[in-house]
């Protein structure tokens, strides 16, 4: 029996996936969203950051509740990647970060199965990340992440943002 592209993709992802690392949610009002997540759901804010690209930017907040991590994102101007996402798809899940083992092999296997990526594999201290091309049907982008450290590295976030900005990916 011939192996389909879908079967190869499923087995490649299943081979390396360890679970959801975090959900990134695009919002139109960061402070209002933080309030809802902390007051109603009991998340706590672990960090805040402002990321600037060549012409756009975003502000974000990392929130945690137990083992759950949510990153809230708001564009800083109408041309921001996050603002464009909200305009096209509405507020909601902008990407799902899947924690993987051996990200180099996972990327190779998934690329061989036909998955397209919008960024290079970006490495920082204890952290490797890459973003897929957004699926037009669902609006979803997948981030593969291999981490040996807590939190997010400023340089990784900035480089990922800049690469997506250069491709006009949102």
C-alpha positions as CSV (number, residue, x, y, z in Angstrom):
1,X,0.0,0.0,0.0
2,X,1.4,3.4,-0.9
3,X,2.0,5.9,1.8
4,X,0.2,9.2,1.4
5,X,1.6,12.6,2.2
6,X,-0.8,12.9,5.1
7,X,0.3,9.6,6.6
8,X,4.0,10.7,6.3
9,X,3.2,14.0,8.0
10,X,1.2,12.4,10.8
11,X,3.9,9.9,11.5
12,X,6.7,12.5,11.4
13,X,4.9,14.9,13.8
14,X,3.9,12.0,16.1
15,X,7.5,10.8,16.2
16,X,8.8,14.1,17.6
17,X,5.9,15.9,19.3
18,X,5.9,16.1,23.1
19,X,2.8,18.3,23.5
20,X,1.7,21.9,23.3
21,X,4.3,24.3,24.5
22,X,2.1,27.4,24.3
23,X,-0.8,29.0,22.5
24,X,-0.3,32.4,21.0
25,X,-3.6,34.4,20.9
26,X,-3.9,37.6,18.8
27,X,-6.0,40.2,20.6
28,X,-7.3,43.7,19.9
29,X,-6.8,44.9,23.5
30,X,-3.9,43.4,25.4
31,X,-4.8,44.9,28.8
32,X,-8.5,43.9,28.6
33,X,-7.4,40.3,27.6
34,X,-4.9,40.1,30.4
35,X,-7.6,41.1,32.8
36,X,-9.9,38.4,31.6
37,X,-7.2,35.7,31.7
38,X,-6.0,36.7,35.2
39,X,-9.3,37.6,36.8
40,X,-11.6,35.0,35.4
41,X,-9.3,32.1,34.5
42,X,-6.6,32.6,37.2
43,X,-3.6,32.9,35.0
44,X,-0.6,35.0,36.2
45,X,1.5,37.3,34.1
46,X,5.1,36.0,33.8
47,X,6.5,38.5,31.4
48,X,5.7,41.3,29.0
49,X,7.6,42.3,26.0
50,X,7.6,44.8,23.1
51,X,9.0,43.5,19.8
52,X,9.9,45.9,17.0
53,X,10.6,44.9,13.4
54,X,11.7,47.2,10.6
55,X,8.3,48.8,10.1
56,X,5.9,47.0,12.5
57,X,5.7,45.9,16.1
58,X,3.8,44.0,18.7
59,X,3.3,44.0,22.5
60,X,2.9,40.7,24.2
61,X,2.3,39.1,27.6
62,X,3.2,35.5,28.7
63,X,0.6,34.1,31.1
64,X,0.7,30.8,33.0
65,X,-1.7,28.7,34.9
66,X,-0.1,25.5,36.2
67,X,1.4,23.8,33.1
68,X,-0.6,26.0,30.7
69,X,1.1,28.8,28.9
70,X,-0.7,31.4,26.8
71,X,1.0,34.3,25.0
72,X,-1.3,37.2,24.2
73,X,-0.2,39.4,21.2
74,X,-1.4,42.8,20.1
75,X,-0.2,44.7,17.1
76,X,1.2,48.2,17.7
77,X,0.0,49.7,14.4
78,X,-2.4,48.7,11.6
79,X,0.4,47.3,9.5
80,X,1.7,45.0,12.2
81,X,1.6,41.2,11.5
82,X,-0.7,40.7,14.5
83,X,-3.0,43.5,13.4
84,X,-3.2,42.0,9.9
85,X,-4.0,38.6,11.4
86,X,-6.8,40.1,13.6
87,X,-8.2,42.0,10.5
88,X,-8.2,38.9,8.4
89,X,-9.2,36.2,10.9
90,X,-10.4,38.0,13.9
91,X,-9.0,37.8,17.4
92,X,-8.0,34.2,18.3
93,X,-5.4,31.6,18.2
94,X,-2.6,33.0,16.0
95,X,-0.3,30.0,16.4
96,X,0.1,26.7,18.3
97,X,3.6,25.9,19.5
98,X,4.3,22.2,19.5
99,X,7.2,21.1,21.7
100,X,9.4,18.6,19.9
101,X,12.4,16.5,20.4
102,X,15.2,16.7,17.8
103,X,13.8,19.7,16.0
104,X,16.4,19.4,13.2
105,X,15.1,15.9,12.3
106,X,11.5,16.9,12.8
107,X,11.9,19.8,10.4
108,X,13.7,17.6,7.8
109,X,11.0,14.9,8.0
110,X,8.1,17.4,7.9
111,X,9.7,19.4,5.0
112,X,10.2,16.1,3.1
113,X,6.5,15.4,3.7
114,X,5.6,18.7,2.0
115,X,5.2,21.1,5.0
116,X,6.4,24.6,4.2
117,X,8.1,26.9,6.6
118,X,8.0,30.7,6.7
119,X,11.1,31.1,8.9
120,X,14.5,29.6,9.2
121,X,15.3,27.4,12.2
122,X,16.3,30.0,14.8
123,X,18.6,29.0,17.7
124,X,19.2,30.7,20.9
125,X,20.4,29.7,24.3
126,X,18.4,26.6,25.2
127,X,15.8,27.3,22.5
128,X,15.2,26.4,18.8
129,X,12.1,27.6,16.9
130,X,10.6,27.6,13.4
131,X,7.3,28.7,12.1
132,X,5.3,27.0,9.3
133,X,3.4,28.8,6.6
134,X,-0.1,29.7,7.7
135,X,-2.8,27.3,6.6
136,X,-5.3,29.4,4.7
137,X,-8.2,27.1,5.5
138,X,-7.9,27.3,9.3
139,X,-5.8,30.5,9.6
140,X,-3.4,28.5,11.8
141,X,0.4,28.6,11.9
142,X,2.4,26.0,13.7
143,X,5.5,26.7,15.6
144,X,7.9,23.9,16.3
145,X,9.9,24.5,19.4
146,X,12.7,22.6,21.1
147,X,13.5,24.0,24.5
148,X,16.1,23.3,27.2
149,X,15.4,26.6,29.0
150,X,12.4,28.4,30.5
151,X,10.8,31.4,28.9
152,X,11.5,33.1,25.5
153,X,14.8,34.5,24.3
154,X,14.5,38.1,23.2
155,X,16.8,37.6,20.2
156,X,14.8,34.5,19.0
157,X,11.5,36.5,19.2
158,X,13.0,39.5,17.4
159,X,14.5,37.3,14.6
160,X,11.3,35.3,14.2
161,X,9.3,38.5,14.0
162,X,11.7,40.1,11.5
163,X,11.7,37.0,9.2
164,X,7.9,36.9,9.2
165,X,7.8,40.7,8.5
166,X,10.2,40.3,5.5
167,X,7.9,37.7,4.0
168,X,4.8,39.7,4.9
169,X,3.6,36.6,6.7
170,X,1.1,37.1,9.5
